[in-house]
Amino acid sequence: MSLNSALSIASGGLANINAQFALISQNVANAATPGYAVEIGSQQALTVDGLGMGVQTNPARPLIDQALQASVAQQNASVAGLQTTQTALQAIDSVLGTPGAGTDIGSLLGNLQGSFGTLLTDPANQTQQSAVVSAATTLAQGIGSLAGTYAAQRQAAQNGIQSEIGTLNATLATIGQLSNQIVALKPTNQGTADLENQRNAAVQTLSRLLDIKTVPQTNGDLSIFTSGGLTLPTRGGATPFSIAGASVPAGSYYPGGGIPGILIGGADVTKQMTGGQIGANIALRDTTLPAGQAVLDEFAHGLSTRFAGQGLTLFTNPAGVVPAGGGPPVQAGYVGYAGVIQVNPAVSANPSLVRDGTNAVAGTGFVPNPPGGPAGFTGLIANIADFTFGAQLQGGVSQPVMNTGGLGAAGNLNAPFNATGGALSDFATNLIASQAQQSATVTANVATEQALQTSLNGKVTAVSGVNMDTEVSQMLALQQAYGANARVIAGVQSMFTQLLQAVQ
């Protein structure tokens, strides 16, 4: 081997060591960067006609376990979706109250029942008459407050979808730009590790929005799909997905009921946008929250009709009317009623009506106490005490069964409990318990899925994270190699000097 060859080989070795030092520096600097995968370099021996000609430094690559990364992405979608649902349900819980605590619907209903029991002992007592109206008002306000919370959280879900679609578009554009650079650099044998790390970070952001699957391509590109089978475009436009802004009142629904879908190229792909924050908000907006609203509407309507069925139109809409039932769908006449229920304005203006009644009832023969009638009239109050709050409409006749299926404006929603024709308190208890159970289940699932997410992230760190001990060990080895190559170069230079001196 000639001195020139030895010098060239040693110089190439130093260049390779410099590249390795730069890689170590990059890894150490990003040791605390979220999602950063350690970058590793490789090298190969160069030979010509069987003779060693030094070393070739290959482009660095991020150390990634694709199967593990796919599991993390799926878990990110699960946790983000559950947390989104948890936030909405906890807002409902804060208004729903704890059964028996005094502010929940069941307790407020019990207070109203108790006020009628007190009035029965002294029907002419104006203070007690006003107390009944006050208890009814508090109950109506409690129902309205809960309905308002359902409506607010449903609107928040719609607004969340709009915001998340913006993030989705921006993230897909970032992934596309990085993929373009990676694909362009691959044939040139230049390093793409930093670009791949940036793209992986963007994919992690994407995985919190939707449940996705990624498929790396041989040219360095990355194909991305939703679990619903929709290909997510990373090129061809800055905003491939769109959704119109909209308000979502109680009577609105998707599809066809005033709530817009998520579009791409004019096609509605809402049903393929599953998992993650977007999927969770779609479920909240279209199913979970409107179902809760519908159950509350059923309770409000049942409360109103059961009072009116005994001769006291105590609860009405602002126009002083109890909305008609029927259908189809069954709630067609009173969707959103819980949000506007109030004490009948006529009763508020004249509290003595809670003793005298407002309307005759043909089936029971009840006739209101006429003006100037007995101050101790108890016919209405006794009927209310015996039947309105109980399981019977009249002696031997069961109360009509309250609806728990075919609810909502489109008739496609169901209560999370079975139909009942029992007492109002039974329906109220089921309403509160089912909502509380739903929230508790989601909260428990969040804890479970977060624990799994933490475990998976730990495994990713073990595989792909920067290990400072390893980096320092490699640095020490490179220092020794650097010194050895430097000594080779110094030796060759010394030999060149001696050769020149000999020639002279």
C-alpha positions as semicolon CSV with decimal commas, in nm:
position;residue;x (nm);y (nm);z (nm)
1;M;0,000;0,000;0,000
2;S;0,135;0,341;-0,092
3;L;0,177;0,627;0,151
4;N;-0,089;0,821;-0,042
5;S;-0,336;0,537;0,008
6;A;-0,258;0,521;0,380
7;L;-0,302;0,897;0,411
8;S;-0,631;0,885;0,220
9;I;-0,763;0,601;0,434
10;A;-0,672;0,776;0,759
11;S;-0,825;1,104;0,637
12;G;-1,145;0,919;0,548
13;G;-1,143;0,764;0,894
14;L;-1,120;1,109;1,053
15;A;-1,407;1,233;0,837
16;N;-1,617;0,935;0,945
17;I;-1,533;1,002;1,310
18;N;-1,630;1,368;1,269
19;A;-1,966;1,259;1,128
20;Q;-2,015;1,023;1,426
21;F;-1,927;1,301;1,669
22;A;-2,185;1,527;1,503
23;L;-2,445;1,250;1,538
24;I;-2,368;1,208;1,908
25;S;-2,396;1,584;1,957
26;Q;-2,736;1,583;1,783
27;N;-2,862;1,298;2,001
28;V;-2,741;1,453;2,325
29;A;-2,892;1,789;2,235
30;N;-3,231;1,624;2,171
31;A;-3,227;1,388;2,467
32;A;-3,524;1,572;2,621
33;T;-3,709;1,643;2,295
34;P;-4,052;1,472;2,307
35;G;-4,083;1,198;2,049
36;Y;-3,722;1,222;1,934
37;A;-3,582;0,887;1,821
38;V;-3,208;0,840;1,864
39;E;-3,024;0,868;1,534
40;I;-2,772;0,599;1,454
41;G;-2,507;0,596;1,186
42;S;-2,353;0,308;0,998
43;Q;-2,037;0,259;0,796
44;Q;-1,891;0,003;0,559
45;A;-1,544;-0,088;0,445
46;L;-1,432;0,022;0,099
47;T;-1,226;-0,214;-0,113
48;V;-1,076;-0,200;-0,460
49;D;-0,957;-0,525;-0,616
50;G;-0,960;-0,684;-0,275
51;L;-0,751;-0,411;-0,116
52;G;-0,888;-0,202;0,169
53;M;-0,948;0,160;0,075
54;G;-1,092;0,297;0,397
55;V;-1,446;0,353;0,517
56;Q;-1,770;0,488;0,375
57;T;-2,005;0,679;0,605
58;N;-2,373;0,601;0,540
59;P;-2,660;0,841;0,614
60;A;-2,792;0,832;0,971
61;R;-3,136;0,693;1,040
62;P;-3,371;0,717;1,340
63;L;-3,393;0,399;1,548
64;I;-3,765;0,320;1,532
65;D;-3,970;0,006;1,596
66;Q;-4,256;0,051;1,348
67;A;-4,488;-0,198;1,522
68;L;-4,434;-0,027;1,857
69;Q;-4,490;0,316;1,705
70;A;-4,817;0,193;1,553
71;S;-4,933;0,073;1,896
72;V;-4,845;0,410;2,050
73;A;-5,037;0,595;1,780
74;Q;-5,344;0,380;1,838
75;Q;-5,317;0,432;2,213
76;N;-5,282;0,807;2,166
77;A;-5,612;0,809;1,979
78;S;-5,782;0,605;2,251
79;V;-5,662;0,826;2,536
80;A;-5,731;1,154;2,356
81;G;-6,082;1,040;2,264
82;L;-6,162;0,928;2,617
83;Q;-6,028;1,251;2,766
84;T;-6,243;1,454;2,529
85;T;-6,550;1,256;2,632
86;Q;-6,453;1,277;3,000
87;T;-6,433;1,657;2,987
88;A;-6,785;1,685;2,846
89;L;-6,938;1,435;3,087
90;Q;-6,772;1,591;3,391
91;A;-6,930;1,923;3,295
92;I;-7,267;1,744;3,298
93;D;-7,186;1,583;3,634
94;S;-7,114;1,919;3,792
95;V;-7,471;2,031;3,717
96;L;-7,639;1,693;3,759
97;G;-7,554;1,680;4,127
98;T;-7,525;1,385;4,362
99;P;-7,841;1,184;4,436
100;G;-7,982;1,288;4,773
101;A;-7,754;1,591;4,803
102;G;-8,040;1,836;4,761
103;T;-7,956;1,990;4,424
104;D;-8,012;1,692;4,196
105;I;-8,338;1,650;4,005
106;G;-8,452;1,364;4,227
107;S;-8,411;1,577;4,540
108;L;-8,584;1,876;4,381
109;L;-8,872;1,651;4,277
110;G;-8,891;1,523;4,634
111;N;-8,903;1,879;4,766
112;L;-9,198;1,954;4,539
113;Q;-9,377;1,639;4,653
114;G;-9,315;1,735;5,014
115;S;-9,455;2,085;4,960
116;F;-9,782;1,936;4,830
117;G;-9,795;1,710;5,136
118;T;-9,761;2,014;5,360
119;L;-10,025;2,206;5,165
120;L;-10,270;1,916;5,201
121;T;-10,281;1,981;5,577
122;D;-10,380;2,346;5,525
123;P;-10,501;2,410;5,166
124;A;-10,597;2,773;5,235
125;N;-10,250;2,869;5,360
126;Q;-10,119;3,120;5,106
127;T;-9,764;3,083;5,233
128;Q;-9,777;2,711;5,164
129;Q;-9,932;2,774;4,823
130;S;-9,640;3,003;4,738
131;A;-9,399;2,742;4,874
132;V;-9,537;2,491;4,624
133;V;-9,484;2,738;4,339
134;S;-9,132;2,810;4,464
135;A;-9,045;2,439;4,479
136;A;-9,186;2,390;4,128
137;T;-8,984;2,686;4,002
138;T;-8,664;2,547;4,153
139;L;-8,729;2,210;3,991
140;A;-8,795;2,370;3,651
141;Q;-8,477;2,575;3,683
142;G;-8,280;2,263;3,773
143;I;-8,409;2,085;3,464
144;G;-8,337;2,389;3,249
145;S;-7,986;2,427;3,388
146;L;-7,903;2,066;3,308
147;A;-8,054;2,101;2,960
148;G;-7,845;2,414;2,907
149;T;-7,530;2,225;3,002
150;Y;-7,609;1,949;2,755
151;A;-7,661;2,214;2,487
152;A;-7,339;2,397;2,576
153;Q;-7,131;2,080;2,569
154;R;-7,285;1,977;2,240
155;Q;-7,197;2,313;2,089
156;A;-6,847;2,279;2,234
157;A;-6,816;1,943;2,056
158;Q;-6,915;2,102;1,725
159;N;-6,670;2,388;1,779
160;G;-6,404;2,136;1,878
161;I;-6,449;1,948;1,552
162;Q;-6,402;2,269;1,355
163;S;-6,081;2,352;1,544
164;E;-5,948;2,000;1,514
165;I;-6,012;1,991;1,139
166;G;-5,789;2,298;1,113
167;T;-5,517;2,121;1,311
168;L;-5,565;1,810;1,097
169;N;-5,514;2,003;0,774
170;A;-5,205;2,182;0,907
171;T;-5,052;1,858;1,035
172;L;-5,114;1,673;0,709
173;A;-4,950;1,960;0,518
174;T;-4,645;1,941;0,746
175;I;-4,619;1,567;0,694
176;G;-4,646;1,615;0,317
177;Q;-4,373;1,880;0,310
178;L;-4,137;1,665;0,515
179;S;-4,212;1,360;0,300
180;N;-4,130;1,559;-0,014
181;Q;-3,789;1,646;0,127
182;I;-3,722;1,290;0,240
183;V;-3,819;1,143;-0,098
184;A;-3,597;1,396;-0,276
185;L;-3,294;1,321;-0,058
186;K;-3,317;0,941;-0,057
187;P;-3,163;0,887;-0,405
188;T;-2,873;1,122;-0,322
189;N;-2,764;0,912;-0,024
190;Q;-2,795;1,216;0,202
191;G;-2,917;1,187;0,559
192;T;-3,291;1,219;0,627
193;A;-3,294;1,121;0,995
194;D;-3,377;1,470;1,124
195;L;-3,660;1,503;0,872
196;E;-3,796;1,161;0,965
197;N;-3,791;1,254;1,334
198;Q;-3,985;1,571;1,257
199;R;-4,235;1,371;1,053
200;N;-4,277;1,116;1,331
201;A;-4,355;1,398;1,573
202;A;-4,622;1,526;1,333
203;V;-4,768;1,174;1,305
204;Q;-4,796;1,161;1,684
205;T;-4,990;1,488;1,676
206;L;-5,214;1,340;1,408
207;S;-5,272;1,026;1,614
208;R;-5,437;1,229;1,888
209;L;-5,688;1,366;1,639
210;L;-5,787;1,038;1,472
211;D;-5,726;0,666;1,496
212;I;-5,472;0,624;1,214
213;K;-5,251;0,365;1,050
214;T;-4,925;0,450;0,871
215;V;-4,750;0,256;0,595
216;P;-4,388;0,356;0,514
217;Q;-4,298;0,342;0,145
218;T;-3,965;0,225;0,001
219;N;-3,895;0,569;-0,146
220;G;-3,924;0,732;0,198
221;D;-4,285;0,846;0,158
222;L;-4,555;0,771;0,417
223;S;-4,913;0,665;0,348
224;I;-5,169;0,737;0,622
225;F;-5,518;0,590;0,665
226;T;-5,795;0,623;0,921
227;S;-5,920;0,308;1,091
228;G;-6,236;0,366;0,887
229;G;-6,039;0,310;0,566
230;L;-6,008;0,672;0,451
231;T;-5,677;0,776;0,295
232;L;-5,553;1,099;0,451
233;P;-5,406;1,325;0,182
234;T;-5,072;1,484;0,264
235;R;-5,044;1,665;-0,067
236;G;-5,264;1,844;-0,315
237;G;-5,398;2,128;-0,106
238;A;-5,348;2,315;0,220
239;T;-5,697;2,241;0,349
240;P;-5,827;1,909;0,213
241;F;-6,085;1,872;0,493
242;S;-6,357;2,123;0,570
243;I;-6,661;2,163;0,791
244;A;-6,904;2,452;0,800
245;G;-6,960;2,641;1,120
246;A;-7,297;2,572;1,277
247;S;-7,503;2,608;1,591
248;V;-7,650;2,283;1,721
249;P;-7,983;2,345;1,897
250;A;-8,175;2,057;2,050
251;G;-8,372;1,989;1,732
252;S;-8,066;1,957;1,509
253;Y;-7,906;1,629;1,409
254;Y;-7,663;1,472;1,164
255;P;-7,712;1,388;0,885
256;G;-7,990;1,593;0,734
257;G;-8,090;1,785;1,043
258;G;-7,894;2,106;1,010
259;I;-7,557;1,978;1,133
260;P;-7,285;1,979;0,864
261;G;-7,060;1,687;0,787
262;I;-6,685;1,676;0,739
263;L;-6,608;1,709;0,371
264;I;-6,316;1,626;0,147
265;G;-6,347;1,711;-0,220
266;G;-6,718;1,769;-0,170
267;A;-6,773;1,417;-0,030
268;D;-6,901;1,366;0,323
269;V;-6,652;1,149;0,515
270;T;-6,780;1,209;0,869
271;K;-6,848;0,841;0,938
272;Q;-6,491;0,751;0,844
273;M;-6,342;1,000;1,090
274;T;-6,324;0,773;1,393
275;G;-6,121;0,769;1,712
276;G;-5,918;1,043;1,874
277;Q;-6,048;1,388;1,957
278;I;-6,238;1,426;1,631
279;G;-6,414;1,089;1,660
280;A;-6,500;1,154;2,024
281;N;-6,647;1,496;1,949
282;I;-6,855;1,353;1,664
283;A;-6,996;1,090;1,902
284;L;-7,064;1,354;2,168
285;R;-7,233;1,586;1,922
286;D;-7,444;1,327;1,741
287;T;-7,519;1,057;1,999
288;T;-7,403;1,090;2,360
289;L;-7,516;1,445;2,441
290;P;-7,836;1,453;2,233
291;A;-7,938;1,123;2,395
292;G;-7,892;1,283;2,736
293;Q;-8,094;1,583;2,621
294;A;-8,368;1,356;2,489
295;V;-8,398;1,165;2,818
296;L;-8,424;1,494;3,004
297;D;-8,690;1,611;2,757
298;E;-8,884;1,292;2,830
299;F;-8,867;1,354;3,204
300;A;-8,976;1,717;3,162
301;H;-9,267;1,618;2,940
302;G;-9,373;1,332;3,165
303;L;-9,360;1,563;3,467
304;S;-9,580;1,818;3,290
305;T;-9,838;1,571;3,157
306;R;-9,870;1,388;3,489
307;F;-9,956;1,711;3,668
308;A;-10,194;1,818;3,392
309;G;-10,350;1,471;3,402
310;Q;-10,469;1,539;3,757
311;G;-10,604;1,888;3,679
312;L;-10,307;2,118;3,741
313;T;-10,112;2,247;3,443
314;L;-9,814;2,334;3,660
315;F;-9,527;2,306;3,412
316;T;-9,542;2,449;3,060
317;N;-9,337;2,617;2,792
318;P;-9,311;2,998;2,800
319;A;-9,644;3,022;2,616
320;G;-9,819;2,843;2,901
321;V;-9,872;2,523;2,700
322;V;-9,770;2,164;2,761
323;P;-9,632;2,041;2,427
324;A;-9,823;1,758;2,269
325;G;-9,679;1,408;2,255
326;G;-9,725;1,162;1,975
327;G;-9,505;1,151;1,671
328;P;-9,348;1,007;1,482
329;P;-9,089;1,030;1,617
330;V;-9,229;1,007;1,967
331;Q;-9,070;1,333;2,082
332;A;-9,148;1,531;1,770
333;G;-9,363;1,778;1,964
334;Y;-9,131;1,836;2,257
335;V;-8,770;1,806;2,146
336;G;-8,579;2,063;2,352
337;Y;-8,866;2,108;2,600
338;A;-8,636;2,059;2,900
339;G;-8,449;2,372;2,798
340;V;-8,759;2,595;2,818
341;I;-8,975;2,431;3,085
342;Q;-9,105;2,670;3,350
343;V;-9,390;2,708;3,595
344;N;-9,712;2,795;3,414
345;P;-9,727;3,178;3,408
346;A;-10,092;3,158;3,519
347;V;-9,994;2,961;3,828
348;S;-9,703;3,192;3,908
349;A;-9,946;3,485;3,895
350;N;-10,206;3,307;4,106
351;P;-10,050;3,050;4,345
352;S;-10,394;2,948;4,475
353;L;-10,431;2,747;4,154
354;V;-10,208;2,480;4,310
355;R;-10,508;2,417;4,541
356;D;-10,791;2,485;4,299
357;G;-10,657;2,340;3,971
358;T;-10,641;2,474;3,617
359;N;-10,830;2,222;3,405
360;A;-11,099;1,957;3,426
361;V;-11,000;1,595;3,368
362;A;-11,262;1,389;3,188
363;G;-11,118;1,051;3,280
364;T;-11,123;1,113;3,655
365;G;-11,415;1,350;3,678
366;F;-11,203;1,619;3,840
367;V;-11,339;1,974;3,812
368;P;-11,136;2,277;3,936
369;N;-11,247;2,454;4,251
370;P;-11,450;2,752;4,120
371;P;-11,374;3,109;4,228
372;G;-11,517;3,157;4,575
373;G;-11,522;2,782;4,630
374;P;-11,420;2,613;4,954
375;A;-11,092;2,748;5,090
376;G;-11,019;2,401;5,225
377;F;-11,061;2,231;4,886
378;T;-10,838;1,921;4,884
379;G;-10,958;1,726;4,580
380;L;-10,670;1,834;4,355
381;I;-10,396;1,815;4,616
382;A;-10,505;1,466;4,721
383;N;-10,504;1,344;4,361
384;I;-10,157;1,488;4,306
385;A;-10,028;1,331;4,626
386;D;-10,182;0,993;4,537
387;F;-10,118;0,975;4,165
388;T;-9,891;1,242;4,007
389;F;-9,583;1,123;4,191
390;G;-9,685;0,760;4,193
391;A;-9,707;0,464;3,955
392;Q;-10,083;0,498;3,893
393;L;-10,272;0,752;3,685
394;Q;-10,583;0,675;3,891
395;G;-10,695;0,386;4,104
396;G;-10,614;0,061;3,921
397;V;-10,478;0,240;3,611
398;S;-10,102;0,248;3,556
399;Q;-9,923;0,560;3,446
400;P;-9,837;0,574;3,074
401;V;-9,495;0,429;3,003
402;M;-9,237;0,704;2,947
403;N;-9,036;0,663;2,629
404;T;-8,679;0,541;2,638
405;G;-8,643;0,444;2,273
406;G;-8,687;0,624;1,942
407;L;-8,599;0,954;2,106
408;G;-8,476;1,281;1,961
409;A;-8,564;1,482;1,656
410;A;-8,472;1,195;1,423
411;G;-8,607;0,919;1,647
412;N;-8,270;0,739;1,648
413;L;-8,164;0,788;2,011
414;N;-8,214;0,563;2,311
415;A;-8,195;0,607;2,686
416;P;-7,927;0,401;2,864
417;F;-8,196;0,233;3,075
418;N;-8,518;0,041;3,012
419;A;-8,865;0,191;2,975
420;T;-9,066;0,240;3,291
421;G;-9,424;0,328;3,374
422;G;-9,345;0,379;3,741
423;A;-9,312;0,685;3,957
424;L;-9,148;1,005;3,842
425;S;-8,883;0,953;4,107
426;D;-8,791;0,620;3,945
427;F;-8,731;0,785;3,610
428;A;-8,535;1,067;3,774
429;T;-8,321;0,816;3,962
430;N;-8,251;0,618;3,645
431;L;-8,165;0,938;3,460
432;I;-7,914;1,049;3,723
433;A;-7,768;0,703;3,783
434;S;-7,716;0,627;3,415
435;Q;-7,543;0,959;3,354
436;A;-7,322;0,914;3,660
437;Q;-7,238;0,556;3,558
438;Q;-7,150;0,664;3,206
439;S;-6,916;0,931;3,338
440;A;-6,761;0,697;3,595
441;T;-6,699;0,432;3,328
442;V;-6,525;0,681;3,101
443;T;-6,313;0,811;3,389
444;A;-6,209;0,457;3,480
445;N;-6,126;0,383;3,116
446;V;-5,914;0,698;3,096
447;A;-5,703;0,578;3,389
448;T;-5,664;0,231;3,237
449;E;-5,575;0,355;2,891
450;Q;-5,334;0,617;3,026
451;A;-5,151;0,346;3,218
452;L;-5,116;0,145;2,897
453;Q;-5,006;0,457;2,711
454;T;-4,738;0,523;2,973
455;S;-4,619;0,164;2,945
456;L;-4,596;0,183;2,567
457;N;-4,414;0,516;2,580
458;G;-4,169;0,359;2,823
459;K;-4,102;0,081;2,574
460;V;-4,053;0,336;2,297
461;T;-3,804;0,524;2,513
462;A;-3,618;0,202;2,585
463;V;-3,591;0,129;2,213
464;S;-3,569;0,474;2,056
465;G;-3,477;0,713;2,336
466;V;-3,135;0,871;2,380
467;N;-2,926;0,673;2,630
468;M;-2,665;0,910;2,769
469;D;-2,441;0,627;2,890
470;T;-2,437;0,476;2,543
471;E;-2,360;0,810;2,380
472;V;-2,072;0,880;2,621
473;S;-1,933;0,530;2,567
474;Q;-1,944;0,581;2,190
475;M;-1,778;0,919;2,228
476;L;-1,489;0,768;2,424
477;A;-1,444;0,498;2,161
478;L;-1,443;0,761;1,887
479;Q;-1,184;0,963;2,074
480;Q;-0,952;0,663;2,076
481;A;-1,016;0,601;1,707
482;Y;-0,957;0,967;1,633
483;G;-0,619;0,952;1,808
484;A;-0,521;0,637;1,622
485;N;-0,609;0,786;1,282
486;A;-0,427;1,105;1,373
487;R;-0,117;0,905;1,458
488;V;-0,138;0,727;1,123
489;I;-0,152;1,062;0,946
490;A;0,138;1,193;1,156
491;G;0,341;0,881;1,077
492;V;0,275;0,913;0,704
493;Q;0,370;1,280;0,712
494;S;0,694;1,190;0,895
495;M;0,774;0,928;0,633
496;F;0,706;1,178;0,355
497;T;0,943;1,422;0,522
498;Q;1,217;1,162;0,554
499;L;1,166;1,059;0,192
500;L;1,199;1,416;0,071
501;Q;1,511;1,467;0,278
502;A;1,664;1,149;0,135
503;V;1,590;1,263;-0,219
504;Q;1,750;1,601;-0,157
